[in-house]
Amino acid sequence: MADQLSPAHVERWVHGFVDAVEEAGDHLTDLDRRSGDGDFGTNMVTALRRSREVLAGADTSTAGAPFQVMGETFLAHSGGTSGPLFGMWFRDFGKVGADAGALTLAMVAEATANGWATLARLGSAKVGDRTMVDAIAPASEALATAVDDGSGLVEGLRSAAEAARRGADGTSDLLGRRGRTSYVGESALGSPDPGAVTIALFYRTAVEAATA
């Protein structure tokens, strides 16, 4: 198991994330039909496939490079309202690892906290609004605790993945307060937010990359 995420680990993480979202694409779109435009999964898969194509010819000698590619690709090519937000999310991970030969747990925690702050600023989303922030916030808090406790990389990532999963699951009980989901009221109850589910996949695949 890795104690840092090398550029190769990060590439494995990115490719694993793309694969996971592709596999869940129809499910994510179905979730979005219940609370939004019904195009979330399709838009995510399209942008991630494009990211993978660009990544194949990119310089990935630093740990942040794969995320920089994803961020720029999402900002340039993704559709829907969530695409640009994910683009900024990936960009914050790219910035933290821009000059790094590897990502430490503290750097993943920093990137997560920065991404949370960016999304809160741009989208005005708070915990409890039924958005991707409901998975990001607990993951960020779990990572901060793991860093403070001196936990290892894999242990910290596992804590974040579990926290993100619980946060995503919890959106099933929330009324939407942002975007299209704010107009559908109780009809979305019982189904998790697709953006939050995607964030849970992001951290799950981080664990898989670190332990492969």
N, C-alpha and C positions, 0 to 999 in steps of 0.2 A: 504494500500500500504506500502511496506517495505521502510525503510530508510537505511537499510543495507541488503546485501545478505548473509543470514545464510548458513551453509552447506546444509540445506534442500532446500533453494532457488536455490543454485548452482546446486544441483542434478536435480531440476525441470527444470532449464535452459538447462542443458545437455540433459535430456530426450526430452525436447521440441525441441531442435536443431536436435537431431537424427530423431525425427518424421518429422520435417519440411524437412530435406534433403531426407529422404525416400520418402516423398510425391512428392518432386521435382526431384527425381533421374532421371527419364526418360527425363525430360526437360533439366536437366544439361548435360546429355550425348548427347542429340541432339545439344545443344549449342557447346559442345566440338567437335562434328563431323564437325562443320563448321570452326573450327579454330585449332583443335588439333588432338589427337589420337582417340577421340570418346569413351573414357573409363572413363571419369572423374566421372560421376554420379555413375557408377557401383563401381568404386574403393572407392569413398567416402562412399557410403551406406554400403559396405562390412566392411570397417574399423570402421565405427561408430557402426554397429551392434556388432562387436567384442568388441568394447569399452564398450558397454552397458552390454554385458555378463560379462566382467571382473569387471565392476563397481558393479555388483550385489553382488559380494563376497568380495569387498574391504572395507577397513576402510575409511569412509568418514567423520570423525569427525572434520576435518578442512575444511575451505572454498576452499582451493586450491586442495584438494585431487581428486575430480572428474576430474579436468583438468590435474592433473599429470597422472592419469590413461589413459586419452585420448591421452596425448602426448606420453607416452611410447608405447601404443598400436599402434598408427599410425606409430611411428618410426620403430616398429618391424614387422608390418603386412600390411601396406598400400602399394599399387602399384602405378605406374605412377610417373610422375615428381612432381606432387603437393602434394602427400601424405606426404613425409618427411617435406615439408614446413609447412603444417598444423600441423604436429607433433611438430615442433619447436614452432609454434604459441601457441598451447595448453600448451606446457611446460612452456612458459613464464607466462601464466596465473596461472599455478600451482605453480610456484616459488613465485609469489607475495603473494599468499594466503596460502603458505606452513604451516605457523605457526599461521594462523589467524582464529579466531572464526567466522569471517564474512568479507565480502568484502564491503568496502566503495566505493563511487563514485571515490574518489581519487585513490584507489587501482585499480579499473577497468581502469582508465585513465593511470595509470603507466604501467599496464600489456599491454595495447594496444600500448603505445609508445615503450615499450621494444620489443614487437612482431614486430612492424613496423621496428625497427632498426635491429632486427635479420634477417628478410626477406630481407631487403635492402642489408645487408652484405652478406648473403648466396646466394641470387639470383640476386643481382645487379640490382634489379628492382626499377624503379623510377616512380613517378606519371606521367601518360601519356603513359606508356609502355603497357597498356592494360593487367593488371594483377590484382590479389587480392589486391595489394597495392593501386590501384585506389579507392577501397572502404575503406581500412584501414586508409589511410591518412586523409580523411575528417572526419571519425569517431573519430580519435585521436585528431584532432584539435577541434572538437565539444566538446569532453570530457574535454580537457584542458580548454576551454573557460567556460564550465559549472562549473568546479571546481573553477576557478578564480572568477566567479560570485557568488559563494556560492549557486548554484542550488541544489535542492534535488536530491536524487538518481534517481527516476523515470523520472523526468524532464531531467536530464542529459543523461540517457539512451535513452530516446525518441529522443533527439537531435542527439545522435550518430547513432541511427537506421535510422533516416531520412537522415542524411548526408551519411551514407554508401549506402543507397538505391539510392540516387542521383548519388553517385560516380559509383555504379555498372551500373546504367542505362546509364551513360555517356560513358562507355566503348564501347557502340554500335557505337560511332562515331570515335573510335580510331583505328589506324593501329597497329598491334602487333609488338613489338620490342624484345620480349623474347620468347624462346622456339619455339614449332612448329608453333604457330600462326604468328611468324615473317616471315614464308615462304609462307603463303597463301594470303598475300596482301589484296586487297580490297574485296575479297570474304567473309571475316568475318564481313565486315561492315553491320550494321543493327541488329546485334545480340550481346548481352552483353557477357562479359567474364564470364565463369561459376565459376571461383574462386572468382571473385568479387561478383557475385550473392550469393554465399555461405556465404561470410562474411556479406552481408546484412541480410541474414537469421539468422546468429549468433547474431547480435544485436537486431533484431526483437524479437527473442525468449528470449533475456535477459529482454526486456520490459515485455513480457508476463509472465515470471517467477516472476518478481518483483510486478506485479499487480494482480496476481491470488489470 
